[in-house]
Amino acid sequence: MDNLVVTPPPHLKVKATVSEAMRDVAIALVPVSIVSIIFFQLYAVLLIAVCVGTAALTEVIFRRAMKKKPTLHDYSAVLTGLFVALLFSPTAAWWSAALATFIAVGIAKELMGGLGWNLFNPALFGRVAIIVLAPWFAFLNRDLAALSWNLGGLDAVAQATPLALLQQGATMPSYISMFLGYPGGALAETSALALLIGAAYLIYKRHITWHIPVSILGVVVALTVLSVQDPIYHLLSGGLLLGAFYMATDWVTSPINAKGKIVFGISIGVLVVLFRLALAPTEGVAFSILIMNAFVPLIERVTKRASFSEPKPSPSTSGEAA
């Protein structure tokens, strides 16, 4: 009998290597990255550069410390750095973004065993860690204030995020401006159209399926309608599209089978609406995905397809059990 080779995820069902898949995700993020650079100019460029550079350096440091060969060629670290940058607003302190990237790559990925062994989405883990630990890192804002860059004023930065406006009951921008491009919030919240273009590319390349995104977005629409909220604004704000198409569909931290993906997506959608309507709305999408990441092993056990070798109960046995 041949030996079975067991490897960690991602297990890709297409003729593509991990590096090619990571490269495709980076390509999918090009449209929204370009839109953010158009709106925020050098602020966006430098933030992306800091996060990508920190990600690459962190992987090298951690892997050499653990006597492992750096794997920058698979683009996973670079992609994580890009994701972290897109989760921050353009005027965020560069050291906060760098620290989030360090946590994402060093702790959430490398200390968990490297690519394929992490339980939580690394980029979201790093971003949320900065939010949770902000009081303990307050000294950085004081001591490193002199090192912050001043690249001139940006009117776009001063605008409130659409989700904040929605929560305050303020006048909202038009649907079309939010869909095409609205300079408020994080870099990835600038254009729904850009995110959907990238998502279409990932679906075309068969890196993601419809199950998780449709489940999340469908639940958010249904629950916001029941709550007498505007579902379109909820879809277009707060990083929901980025979370649904790019973060929740992460191959390593999401279920493999279709039924599990749907359960996973529905649960995230419920949590997102709960955060937005009953709790603090800030980073509700990130918290929702991370919470459900922890339940992925359970979801897969409950929804897994029975093995062909698993004996089926006979009719008489079923009757006795009943």
PERA-V180133 format. One record per residue. SS is DSSP state (a for helix, b for strand, c for the rest). PHI is phi in whole degrees, 0 to 359 (999 if undefined). D_FIRST is the distance of its C-alpha to the first C-alpha in whole Angstrom. Layout:
# PERA-V180133
SS & PHI & D_FIRST
SS & PHI & D_FIRST
This chain:
# PERA-V180133
c & 999 & 0
c & 290 & 4
c & 287 & 7
c & 271 & 9
c & 260 & 13
c & 254 & 15
c & 230 & 19
c & 286 & 22
c & 291 & 24
c & 280 & 26
c & 260 & 23
c & 274 & 25
c & 265 & 24
c & 235 & 26
c & 279 & 26
c & 210 & 28
c & 277 & 27
a & 299 & 28
a & 297 & 31
a & 293 & 32
a & 294 & 32
a & 297 & 34
a & 297 & 37
a & 295 & 37
a & 295 & 38
a & 298 & 40
a & 298 & 42
a & 296 & 42
c & 272 & 44
a & 299 & 47
a & 303 & 49
a & 289 & 50
a & 295 & 50
a & 296 & 53
a & 298 & 55
a & 295 & 55
a & 291 & 56
a & 299 & 59
a & 285 & 60
a & 252 & 59
c & 55 & 60
a & 296 & 59
a & 302 & 58
a & 290 & 55
a & 301 & 54
a & 290 & 55
a & 296 & 53
a & 296 & 50
a & 297 & 50
a & 297 & 50
a & 291 & 47
a & 294 & 45
a & 297 & 46
a & 297 & 46
a & 298 & 42
a & 296 & 41
a & 295 & 43
a & 297 & 42
a & 299 & 38
a & 299 & 39
a & 297 & 41
a & 293 & 38
a & 289 & 35
a & 291 & 37
a & 296 & 38
c & 266 & 35
c & 58 & 34
c & 241 & 32
c & 280 & 32
c & 302 & 34
c & 237 & 33
a & 298 & 36
a & 293 & 34
a & 274 & 32
c & 67 & 36
a & 294 & 35
a & 293 & 38
a & 299 & 40
a & 295 & 39
a & 299 & 40
a & 298 & 43
a & 295 & 44
a & 299 & 43
a & 299 & 45
a & 301 & 48
a & 291 & 48
c & 274 & 49
c & 256 & 52
b & 285 & 55
c & 296 & 57
c & 262 & 59
c & 298 & 57
c & 300 & 57
a & 298 & 55
a & 288 & 54
a & 293 & 53
a & 294 & 51
a & 295 & 49
a & 294 & 49
a & 298 & 47
a & 293 & 45
a & 301 & 44
a & 294 & 43
a & 298 & 41
a & 279 & 39
a & 286 & 39
a & 266 & 39
a & 289 & 37
a & 249 & 35
a & 292 & 34
c & 290 & 35
c & 274 & 32
c & 119 & 30
c & 98 & 30
c & 304 & 30
c & 100 & 27
c & 248 & 28
c & 285 & 32
c & 278 & 33
c & 250 & 36
c & 299 & 37
a & 300 & 38
a & 297 & 41
a & 294 & 42
a & 299 & 42
a & 295 & 44
a & 294 & 47
a & 291 & 47
a & 301 & 47
a & 295 & 50
a & 293 & 52
a & 292 & 51
c & 265 & 52
a & 308 & 55
a & 300 & 58
a & 281 & 56
a & 255 & 56
a & 299 & 59
a & 296 & 61
a & 296 & 59
a & 297 & 61
a & 279 & 64
a & 283 & 63
c & 254 & 61
a & 302 & 64
a & 293 & 66
a & 267 & 62
c & 290 & 62
c & 268 & 62
c & 239 & 65
c & 254 & 65
c & 95 & 68
c & 279 & 68
c & 228 & 66
a & 298 & 67
a & 295 & 64
a & 291 & 63
a & 286 & 66
c & 286 & 65
c & 289 & 63
c & 289 & 60
a & 303 & 59
a & 295 & 58
a & 295 & 61
a & 299 & 63
a & 296 & 62
a & 292 & 62
a & 274 & 65
c & 72 & 66
c & 278 & 68
c & 292 & 68
c & 265 & 65
c & 295 & 64
c & 290 & 64
a & 303 & 60
a & 294 & 61
a & 292 & 61
a & 292 & 58
a & 286 & 56
a & 278 & 57
c & 179 & 58
c & 224 & 59
c & 277 & 60
c & 217 & 59
c & 89 & 57
b & 286 & 53
a & 302 & 53
a & 282 & 50
a & 263 & 53
c & 277 & 55
c & 207 & 54
a & 293 & 52
a & 299 & 52
a & 298 & 50
a & 294 & 47
a & 290 & 47
a & 297 & 47
a & 296 & 44
a & 295 & 42
a & 299 & 42
a & 295 & 41
a & 294 & 38
a & 293 & 37
a & 299 & 38
c & 278 & 35
c & 64 & 33
c & 273 & 32
c & 226 & 34
c & 241 & 35
a & 283 & 38
a & 304 & 37
a & 289 & 38
a & 300 & 41
a & 296 & 42
a & 297 & 41
a & 296 & 43
a & 294 & 46
a & 297 & 47
a & 293 & 47
a & 299 & 49
a & 299 & 51
a & 298 & 52
a & 287 & 53
a & 289 & 55
a & 296 & 57
a & 296 & 57
c & 268 & 58
c & 57 & 61
c & 247 & 60
c & 279 & 59
a & 292 & 56
a & 294 & 56
a & 296 & 57
a & 294 & 54
a & 293 & 52
a & 268 & 53
c & 236 & 54
c & 69 & 52
c & 71 & 49
a & 294 & 48
a & 293 & 47
a & 298 & 45
a & 295 & 43
a & 290 & 42
a & 266 & 41
a & 245 & 40
a & 270 & 39
c & 292 & 38
c & 271 & 35
c & 310 & 34
c & 300 & 30
c & 283 & 29
c & 252 & 32
c & 231 & 32
c & 299 & 30
c & 269 & 27
c & 278 & 28
a & 298 & 31
a & 297 & 32
a & 296 & 32
a & 299 & 33
a & 293 & 36
a & 300 & 37
a & 300 & 37
a & 294 & 39
a & 300 & 42
a & 296 & 42
a & 296 & 42
a & 301 & 45
a & 298 & 47
a & 295 & 47
a & 300 & 48
a & 294 & 51
a & 299 & 52
a & 299 & 52
a & 287 & 54
a & 262 & 57
a & 243 & 57
c & 237 & 55
c & 291 & 56
c & 285 & 55
c & 299 & 54
c & 56 & 50
a & 298 & 50
a & 295 & 47
a & 298 & 45
a & 298 & 45
a & 297 & 44
a & 293 & 41
a & 295 & 40
a & 300 & 41
a & 286 & 38
a & 305 & 36
c & 293 & 36
c & 263 & 35
a & 302 & 32
a & 302 & 29
a & 294 & 31
a & 300 & 32
a & 292 & 28
a & 293 & 27
a & 285 & 30
a & 256 & 30
c & 295 & 26
c & 280 & 24
c & 298 & 23
c & 291 & 19
c & 297 & 18
c & 274 & 17
c & 285 & 20
c & 294 & 22
c & 267 & 25
c & 294 & 28
c & 285 & 30
a & 305 & 34
a & 293 & 35
a & 293 & 33
a & 295 & 35
a & 293 & 38
a & 294 & 38
a & 293 & 37
c & 292 & 40
